[in-house]
Amino acid sequence: MGTWMGFFRSSSSFIWRVFRRAWSAIVLWLLNLSEIYSRFIAKWIGPDWKNFLDPYVAKASKATPYVIGIIIIVAVLYTFYEVDREVHRNPKIGKSLKQFYSRSGEMLKRTISNNGELIVLQKDAATWRAEAEAWVRDNMEPASLERFQLFRHRLPYNHGSTLNDAHQVLLNGISIYRENIQALIEHDEWK
């Protein structure tokens, strides 16, 4: 039952997308330009204009089914392209983001016992953030970069034992950027 429901939901979504793009073809089909011309316009214009316009209206009415077909074909093809793009996302994006995510986890778990180790962690965190930001800028949409750079000040996380306040602030910063990467990984619209 679930498979059939998924099929009907997917196919109805596909048909709705095609319909949204091909509405002009349906309007052309419903209007039937030659019928409108012969019923309304031809009666109002004089015989000189009628004789002048008749061949063009005849050509337009013969071409209307082809125009409708072309509009529908383009709508179907573009919708197939759009669906294929949604289904086959670039696996490189998820894999690279997950690598940045795991590197941040390693930095959060690193035990620090003196200021020398804290300085090394600060350098590693700055390098990690710069590399992640450059990668997002080069491989994703501008909105994704804005999402990564979003730095919301929150209540401090409790990371267990920290060396000092600077260590706590650093870990909180890493955690916030790690959450931003997690959001980019989890939500397909950012890819």
Secondary structure as GFF3:
##gff-version 3
##sequence-region A 1 191
A	DSSP	alpha_helix	2	21	.	.	.	ID=ss1
A	DSSP	alpha_helix	23	31	.	.	.	ID=ss2
A	DSSP	alpha_helix	33	36	.	.	.	ID=ss3
A	DSSP	pi_helix	37	41	.	.	.	ID=ss4
A	DSSP	alpha_helix	42	44	.	.	.	ID=ss5
A	DSSP	alpha_helix	47	87	.	.	.	ID=ss6
A	DSSP	alpha_helix	91	109	.	.	.	ID=ss7
A	DSSP	alpha_helix	115	139	.	.	.	ID=ss8
A	DSSP	alpha_helix	142	149	.	.	.	ID=ss9
A	DSSP	alpha_helix	165	186	.	.	.	ID=ss10
A	DSSP	three_ten_helix	188	190	.	.	.	ID=ss11
###
